[in-house]
Amino acid sequence: MLEFKNIKVKEAKSFKDRLIGLMFKKNINYGLLFNNCRSIHTFFMKEEIDIVATDKDDNIIKEYKFVRPWRILIAPKGTKKIYELPKKTLK
């Protein structure tokens, strides 16, 4: 699992965790890992987030900074994991 400057990353394992993700949350101070995932949405998000798409070995394929609410994101081919992170995690 990747490490992001003192950000704790939780794995979204259950259907509910994967469905809800970071929706409805303010002042997000942790990240979420979605395994076997290539697309996410930011519907009902209260603030922007940073997103990292990686392959199965956690090699970064693409980074998305300040993704605003109400967006759909489809990561490039080869993506196996998506990390949703608090805004300004990525420099």
N, C-alpha and C positions, 0 to 999 in steps of 0.2 A: 504494500500500500504506500502511496506517495505521502510525503509529509509537507505540510504547508504552514509556515511560520506560526507556530504555537496554536494552530487551529486543530481542535479535536474533530476527527471525522468518524461518523457513525455509519454503519452499513444499513441501508434500507432493505430489510429481508422480507417482511410480511407484505401482503397485498395492500393493507391499509397504509403502512409506512411508504410504500412505493407510490401509492395513489396520492396521498396528502403531501409528501415531501416537505418543502418549506413554505407551503401555502399558508396564508393568514398570519405569518409571523413577522414581527418587527424586531429591529436590533439583533439580527441573526449573528450568533457568535460561535457557530459550529458548522461543519460541513456534512454532507450526505454522500454516500457512495452507492451508485446504482450499478450492480453487476449485470452482464448480459443485456445491455441497454444501448441503443443508438439514437434515441430521440427523447426529448423532454418538452414540457411546456412550462410557462411561467404564469399561467392563469391564476388569478386570485393572490398573486404575490403582493406584498406590501412595500417591497423595495427591490432595487437591482441586486443581482448576484453575479459572481464570476463562475465560469464553467470550464472544466477541463475534460477533454475526451482522450482516453488512452486505449492502447491495445491490451491484450490479455496479460502482458508482462509489465504493465504500467509505463510503457514508453508513451510520452505525450504525442498525440497526433495533432490536436488543435486546442487552442485556448480561446475563450470568449470572455471579454471583460465588459463589465457593466451591462449585463443583459437585462433589459427593462421588462416590467410586467406585461402580460398579455402577448407573449411571443411563443412561437413554436420553433424548436431547434432540432434539426436533423444533422447528426454528426457524420463525418466522412466514413467511407467504407473502411473496414478494419477496426472500427471502434467496438470495444467490448465492455468498457466501463465509462461511466460518466460521474464526475464529481461536481456537486453543487456546493459552492463556497460563498462565504460572506463577501460583499463587495469590497474592493480594494485589497483582496488577498493576493491577486496577481499584480505584478509590477510591469 
